Amino acid sequence: MRISIRGMVLLVGACIVASSTAWAQQVQSAVRQTPVSIDLAVTYVPERAQLAPGNCGCFWLQGGGVDAAVTWRKGLGLASSFSGSHATNVTSAVDVNKISYSAGPRYTYSAWGRPDGAATKLRYQFFVQGLIGGAHGFDSVYPASSSTTSSATAFALEAGGGLNYYLTEKFGVRLFEVDYVRTALPNNADDVQNDLRLAFGVTYHHHR
């Protein structure tokens, strides 16, 4: 009886050790297959805007921006964006200054590694995103209920994508980014702006 109990204890212990080892290997494999990466970008941002829909009065805002993204599973992640821009004398000595801030989901497709027979590595990232947030206009003229005001804040939506090319494993350039930007700042018409925003700049990538 003692031998039988001892044998059972050894068998159960061996099963526990084997199960623990297999579970640890699965966890390590899952961690390796699900890397987390962080991407940062600093960009020059030109934006084609309009005074009001139907009567273009189009002009270009000039400015800069920063954005960050965290990607953790099969290219899915979250991104945030902040930009500031300015246009001079868009109409009757009126300037436009705008700050935009938004966040939302981003999907990133990465092409890393060396293709068969290639002399250099591929280090491309293509991303698409949909962001929501706000826009704040200031030092300008915005219609109000009874008069005008020099500043206004409204809802903003951004949708688009871009392409990064990395010169090293960490540093690269944003070859292009194209976004549709919709804001709801007052304009004495339907209080809607449909803009086209471009971005070019430098990027930083970190993963583990």
C-alpha positions in Angstrom: 0.0 0.0 0.0 2.8 2.4 0.8 4.5 1.7 -2.5 1.2 2.3 -4.3 0.6 5.6 -2.6 4.1 6.8 -3.2 3.9 5.8 -6.8 0.6 7.7 -7.2 2.1 10.8 -5.5 5.1 10.7 -7.9 2.8 10.2 -10.9 0.6 13.2 -9.9 3.6 15.3 -9.2 5.0 14.4 -12.7 1.7 15.4 -14.3 1.6 18.7 -12.5 5.2 19.5 -13.5 4.5 18.5 -17.1 1.3 20.5 -17.2 3.0 23.6 -15.7 5.8 23.4 -18.2 3.4 23.1 -21.1 1.3 26.0 -19.9 4.4 28.2 -19.4 5.5 27.4 -23.0 2.1 28.3 -24.3 2.1 31.6 -22.4 5.6 32.4 -23.7 4.5 31.5 -27.2 1.5 33.8 -27.0 3.6 36.6 -25.7 6.0 36.2 -28.6 3.1 36.1 -31.1 1.5 39.2 -29.7 4.1 41.9 -29.5 3.3 45.4 -28.3 4.6 48.3 -30.3 4.6 52.1 -29.9 4.8 54.5 -32.8 5.4 58.2 -32.5 5.4 60.8 -35.3 6.1 64.5 -35.6 4.7 66.0 -38.9 4.3 69.0 -41.1 0.5 69.4 -41.6 -1.0 71.3 -44.5 -4.9 71.3 -44.6 -7.2 72.4 -47.4 -10.2 74.1 -45.8 -13.2 76.1 -46.8 -15.2 79.0 -45.4 -18.5 77.3 -46.0 -19.8 74.4 -48.1 -21.2 75.3 -51.5 -19.1 78.5 -51.7 -15.6 77.2 -51.5 -13.5 80.2 -50.6 -10.9 77.5 -50.1 -7.5 78.1 -48.5 -4.6 76.2 -47.0 -3.9 76.0 -43.3 -0.3 75.4 -42.4 0.9 73.8 -39.2 2.4 70.8 -37.4 1.2 67.8 -35.5 2.2 64.9 -33.3 0.6 61.5 -33.0 1.1 58.3 -31.1 -0.2 54.8 -31.5 0.0 51.6 -29.4 -0.5 48.4 -31.3 -0.9 45.1 -29.5 -2.9 42.4 -31.3 -2.9 41.5 -35.0 -2.3 45.1 -36.0 -5.1 46.5 -34.0 -4.5 49.4 -31.5 -5.3 52.9 -30.5 -4.0 56.2 -31.8 -4.2 59.8 -30.7 -3.4 63.0 -32.6 -2.8 66.6 -31.8 -2.2 69.4 -34.4 -2.2 73.1 -34.7 -2.5 75.2 -37.8 -2.8 78.8 -39.1 -4.0 80.7 -42.2 -3.6 84.4 -42.7 -6.1 86.8 -44.3 -8.6 84.1 -45.5 -11.2 86.9 -46.0 -11.3 90.6 -45.2 -8.1 90.6 -43.0 -9.5 87.6 -41.0 -7.0 84.9 -39.9 -7.8 81.4 -38.9 -6.1 79.5 -36.0 -7.1 76.0 -35.1 -6.1 73.3 -32.7 -7.4 69.7 -33.2 -7.2 66.8 -30.8 -8.6 63.3 -31.4 -8.2 59.6 -30.5 -9.6 56.3 -31.8 -8.8 52.9 -33.3 -6.0 52.3 -35.8 -5.1 49.2 -37.8 -1.4 48.9 -38.8 0.0 46.5 -41.3 3.8 46.0 -41.0 6.2 44.6 -43.5 9.4 43.8 -41.5 12.2 41.4 -42.4 14.1 40.4 -45.5 12.3 38.8 -48.5 13.9 35.8 -50.1 16.8 37.0 -52.3 16.5 40.6 -51.3 19.6 42.6 -50.3 17.9 45.0 -47.9 15.1 44.6 -45.3 11.6 45.8 -45.7 10.5 48.2 -43.0 7.2 49.6 -44.1 4.1 50.4 -42.1 0.7 51.1 -43.6 -2.1 52.3 -41.3 -5.7 53.3 -41.4 -7.6 55.0 -38.6 -10.8 56.6 -37.5 -10.5 59.2 -34.8 -13.0 61.5 -32.9 -12.3 64.5 -30.8 -12.6 68.2 -30.9 -11.4 71.4 -32.7 -10.8 74.8 -31.2 -10.6 77.9 -33.3 -9.3 81.1 -31.9 -8.1 84.6 -32.8 -10.6 84.7 -35.7 -14.3 85.5 -36.3 -17.1 83.1 -35.6 -20.8 83.9 -35.8 -22.8 83.6 -32.5 -26.4 83.9 -31.6 -26.4 87.7 -31.3 -23.0 88.8 -32.5 -19.6 87.3 -33.2 -17.0 85.7 -31.1 -13.2 85.3 -31.5 -13.1 81.6 -30.5 -15.2 78.5 -30.8 -15.0 74.8 -30.0 -16.7 71.9 -31.8 -16.8 68.2 -32.5 -14.3 66.8 -34.9 -13.9 63.6 -36.8 -10.9 62.3 -38.8 -10.7 59.2 -41.1 -7.7 58.2 -43.3 -4.4 56.5 -43.4 -0.7 56.8 -44.2 2.6 55.0 -45.0 5.8 55.0 -42.9 9.2 53.9 -44.1 11.8 53.1 -41.5 15.5 53.7 -42.3 16.5 51.7 -39.2 14.5 49.5 -36.9 13.5 52.6 -34.8 13.7 55.7 -36.9 12.0 56.5 -40.2 9.9 59.0 -42.2 6.2 59.3 -42.8 6.0 59.3 -46.6 2.5 60.5 -46.6 -0.7 60.6 -44.6 -4.1 61.6 -46.0 -7.1 62.3 -43.8 -10.7 63.5 -44.3 -11.4 66.0 -41.4 -15.0 67.0 -40.5 -15.5 69.8 -38.0 -18.6 71.7 -36.8 -17.3 75.2 -36.1 -19.8 78.0 -36.7 -19.6 79.5 -40.2 -22.8 81.4 -40.7 -24.1 78.6 -43.0 -24.5 74.9 -41.9 -21.7 75.0 -39.3 -19.8 72.2 -41.1 -16.3 72.0 -42.6 -15.1 69.2 -44.8 -11.3 69.4 -45.0 -8.5 67.5 -46.6 -5.4 67.1 -44.3 -2.0 65.9 -45.4 1.0 65.1 -43.2 4.7 64.4 -43.8 7.4 63.9 -41.1 9.6 61.7 -39.0 8.6 58.6 -37.0 9.9 56.5 -34.1 9.1 52.9 -33.6 9.6 50.7 -30.4 8.4 47.2 -29.9 9.0 44.4 -27.4 
